[in-house]
């Protein structure tokens, strides 16, 4: 009998990818926000929970806290595109069994789900505390975390990399089924929307910087989507 996995993720393309990866071995229930994730996690006990960190309505920390309080033995896997040392410590304190930074390998996720759903393991603990270089009072250079467009860029690349890996796994199959074609169409549609949104954010950031006309920017290739620049 297949075991039950609750997937709490607001990105529909990523939910679709994870569902396709796991559905051969598990029954998948889904929630696209933290509030529904808590509701489903409390009402319908799953054998394992996969949740995103950044969720609408209630974030991943609130979701894992509520589910672990009601069902402390249920393994939880956290997916996240941006994790700092404080949130990592908090997830581990609340009982996260595994944290997958985005982008992650889907085969590794499947193997971890199989492993954790068959037995209860102690939470992953960081091997060592991250090394933090203290800032000096004379330093005027902002840290990378203080540059919003950098964080946005890394998150955009992470989400696109996930979807590219998913498309690769489908197109490498010997036979393409109808549901595969639907998944490819939906994934590429979402990727296009993500690229358009990110490109607009970059343009706006350059305009706000007061010096948008730089040789590197002028020389860069612009994305061409559906024949439209």
PyMOL commands that set and color helices and strands:
alter all, ss='L'
color gray80, all
select helices_A, chain A and resi 12-22+34-43+60-70+85-94+106-118+144-146+148-171+178-209+215-219
alter helices_A, ss='H'
color red, helices_A
select strands_A, chain A and resi 3-8+26-31+48-52+75-80+98-101
alter strands_A, ss='S'
color yellow, strands_A
deselect
rebuild
show_as cartoon
